[in-house]
Amino acid sequence: MLAIRKWLLSGLLVIVPLVITLGVLNWIIGTLDQTLWLLPDDWQKWLFDHKVRGLGVLLTLAILLVVGAVASNFVGKRLLGWGDAVVRRIPVVRSIYSSVKQVSDTLFSENGNAFRTAVLVQWPRDGLWTIAFVTGTPGADVLEHMGGGDYLGVYVPTTPNPTGGYFVMLKRSDCIELKMSVDDALKYIVSMGVVVPGGPSTVAIKQ
């Protein structure tokens, strides 16, 4: 029985990550394939009849490259600025657009500092440690109510799903900067501490 249990667990360790990875990739490819609706009807019919999978990924990449190239030149920047101003004048839409754009600019901008640094903090109380990510610094109005000082805004992710978490403001002195990369820190969080960056994958607890 012990041997069968061991084989089942070993099989799960191999199959589950593979199935989940393939499922996620299939969902991503299927979603990106929706861009094929931008093509002429004849092209769409031929592609769907021949079940060409993954072409939407290439089309999406091409669209991103073209839009990026246009947005990077002078004329493109002027057009984007004009379009941005128009959208910001539309009620309801402007609030959603402004929030999403601010977050995307922070996360994807080459000059942004969000999620560039992993830190060790005591959370949710002293004596308990977890990994967090620096997102910026509090604004002047917030600092005024906090009595001033040197604070950092940090995002404390939950495990094993780091897309949920808490935003807190801590003193810079209470945040210990880690040498590990953000990718390694995320792996550490998602694996619930099983995958240790720069260390063994499992740790035995001695009584």
Secondary structure, DSSP 8 states (H G I E B T S, - for coil): -HHHHHHHHHHHHHHHHHHHHHHHHHHHHHHHGGGGGGS-HHHHHHHHHTT--SHHHHHHHHHHHHHHHHHHSHHHHHHHHHHHHHHTTSTTHHHHHHHHHHHHHHHH-TT--TT--EEEEE-SSTT-EEEEEEEE---HHHHHHTTS--EEEEEEE-SS-TTSEEEEEEEGGG-EE-SS-HHHHHHHHHTTTSS-TTS-S------
